[in-house]
Amino acid sequence: MKLPVYVYGHPVLRKECADVAEGREGLAQLLDNMFETMYASDGCGLAAPQIGLAEKIVVIDADGLKESFPECEGQKFALINPVVTVLDGEPVSREEGCLSLPGLSEKVARVEHIRLDWVDADFKPQSREISGFLARIVQHECDHLDGRLYIDHVSMIRRRLLKGKLNAMISGKVRCDYPVKCAPRR
């Protein structure tokens, strides 16, 4: 089932997420819904806060980026309770966008060599080193689990320049091709 994507300004996007307990009821269906929502929104990653849940769950399917970023080929997985450890390397600036910030993109500096630890949908521990653009996707999605958005990594000047667009999102003025849920009116 396709779910609405929560847009900038909604409080759930700024919450620190809770760990997911083994045996969480409905997890398989939730993961299916998250993948379906991500595909319908033309994304390559989606975190649970983006569908209104403050839980440490991320889905990623980076295969569509394989022509530009070969390390993304065949990379589809669900991350439960992920932990990212930066391994090494200088930060690299690249454009990032976000389904929760439709129509915006900014250059964000991130390292491109990380270790990722998580449990899979069967709660089996997993660990691997990830490099390149795939590492960026993982960091971007895992930031959501800590209540951070990619715009938190850009300069104050850039955020000031985006203020009008961000305020429009907060007030519910959003244009995109997928269902969204805006912040509740105060």
Stockholm file with secondary structure:
# STOCKHOLM 1.0

chainA/1-186         MKLPVYVYGHPVLRKECADVAEGREGLAQLLDNMFETMYASDGCGLAAPQIGLAEKIVVIDADGLKESFPECEGQKFALINPVVTVLDGEPVSREEGCLSLPGLSEKVARVEHIRLDWVDADFKPQSREISGFLARIVQHECDHLDGRLYIDHVSMIRRRLLKGKLNAMISGKVRCDYPVKCAPRR
#=GR chainA/1-186 SS CCCCEECTTCGGGGSCCBCCCTTCTTHHHHHHHHHHHHHHTTCSEEEGGGGTCCBSEEEEECGGGTTTCGGGTTCEEEEEEEEEEECSCCCEEEEEECTTSTTCEEEEEECSEEEEEEECTTCCEEEEEEETHHHHHHHHHHHHHTTCCGGGGSCHHHHHHHHHHHHHHHTTCCCCSSCEECCCCC
#=GC SS_cons         CCCCEECTTCGGGGSCCBCCCTTCTTHHHHHHHHHHHHHHTTCSEEEGGGGTCCBSEEEEECGGGTTTCGGGTTCEEEEEEEEEEECSCCCEEEEEECTTSTTCEEEEEECSEEEEEEECTTCCEEEEEEETHHHHHHHHHHHHHTTCCGGGGSCHHHHHHHHHHHHHHHTTCCCCSSCEECCCCC
//
